[in-house]
Amino acid sequence: MHQHSLPSRRSALLGTVAALAAFAAPGIAAPKARIPMELWKDPSCGCCQDWVDYMEKNGFAVTVHDQGNSAVRARLGIPPRLGSCHTALVGGYAVEGHVPAADVHRLLAQKPQAIGIAAPGMPIGSPGMDGPEYQGRKNAYDVLLITRNLMNSDVSTRVFTSYRG
């Protein structure tokens, strides 16, 4: 006579335990999935590897291709004037150079009609260009949003974020 009530008691007990666990640890959340990113760089570039390490600490899972980045930069439509030492692809967007992770997260959240974002050159003080050899120096630089005019394929930029050193 008690056999058919046993599974319902067990289910109720498991539900109560799960509910208590949720209330007991409100600050503990399931780990967020890392965002996949591909990166092309020269095999001997140390600052590129520093940027990869930084991005991995900021929620990205980076697959590195040590074959240079000129060909992929051209394929993605980034003009040489916006170039840097590495090129990444994340969420369908190009990321050129030492762009801060916050800007990449913002790009992915806002989803603008764009090729991607770039920190042209290698700005000292940007992520990956901020090691001890730079003795705390931070140069001003802009992260640029790169867009393409669909009528004539011209590439243009506007400031996405400014960093003032």
N, C-alpha and C positions, 0 to 999 in steps of 0.2 A: 504494500500500500504506500510505502514511502519511495519506491524506486522511481516513479515518474516525476517526483518533485526534486530529486537529486540534481538532474542537469539544470533545472531552473535556479536552484540555490547556488550551484557552481557558477553559472553565468552571472548571477547577481553579485556574488562575491568577487569574481574577476572584474566586473564593471566597477565595483566600489574601490578595489585596489588600484585600478587604472585612474580613476578620478582622484583618489588621494595622492597618487604619484604626481599627477599634473599640478595639484595645488601645493604639494610639498616643495617642488622645485620650479617655481615660476620663471626664474632667471635662466634656466637651462633650456636651450632650444636645440632642435635638431640641427646638425651642421649644414650650412648652405652648400649647395653644389658649386663646385669651382667652374668658372666660365672658361670654356676652351678657347685658346688663342694659338695661332701659328706665327712663328717669327723667323725671318731670314736675316742672316748676319754673316760677317766674315768670321771664319773659324778662330782667328787669333785676337778678336776684339774683346778686351776685358770689360770695358764700360757697358757693352751690350749684355754681357753675362750679369753684370751688376743690376741692370734694368730688369732682366728676366727674374732674378732672385727677388727684387722688389715687387714685381707684378705678382709673383707666386705668393708672396706674403700678403697681398691685397686681393686675394680671391680668384686669381686666374690660374689655369692649368696650361702652361706654355709648352708647345712642341717646337723645338728649335731645329732649323735647317741651316747648317754651316756651309752655305754655298754662295754667300754674298747676297746683296739685296737689289742690285741695279735692275735685273730682269723683272723681278716681281713688282718693283716700284713702277716701272714702265707699264707692265700689264694692268696694274690697278689704276693707272691714269694719274699718277702723281708726277708733276713736272720736276725736273732736276733741281730747279731753284728752291724747292721745298724739301729737298733731300736731307737725309741724315745717315747715320751708320747702320741703322737697322730698320726693317719694315715689318709690321705685324698685320695680321688679319684677324678680326674678332667680330662676331655677329654681323658679318657682311660689310664691315667698315675697315678701311685701311687706317693704321696708326703708324705714323712716321716719326721715328726718333724718340727722344727722352721725354715723352708725354707723361705727366703724373696720372696715377691710377684713378684719382677722383674725376679727372676729365674723361677718362675712358668709361667709367661707370655712368657719368652724366650723359655722354654720347649714347650709350646703350639704352638709357632710360628715356631720353628725349626722342630718339629715333628720327633725326632730321633727314631730309632728302639731301644726301651728301656722299661724297667719296669717302670721307673720313676726316681725321684731324692730324695735325703735324706740329712738331716743335723743330723747325728747320735748324740745321747745323747741329752743334753739340753744346747747348748752353750750360756753362759752369753753374753748378748749384741745382740743376734739374736732377730728377731721380736717375741714378747710375753715373752721374757726373758730379757727385757730391762726396766722393771718398776723401780720406785723410790727405791725399796728395794735393787737394784743392784748398786746404787750410781754412775751411769754413767760408770761402768766397761764394757769393751768389750773384750772378749777373741777372739783369732784367731780361725777360723774354716773353714772347706771346705763343700761346697754342692757337693755331689757326684752324678754322673749319674750312674744309676744301669742298667746293661745289662745282658742278658742271652745268653750263647753260645747255638745255636740251635742244634749243634752236640751232646753235652753231658749234656746240661741243667745246666752247671756251671754258677754261678752268679759272675759277676765281676763289678768293679767300676773304674771310672776315675774322676778326678776333673772336675766339671762343672763350679764352681766359687769358688774363694778363698776370704775370708774376713780376713784381718790381724789386727783386733782389733782396 
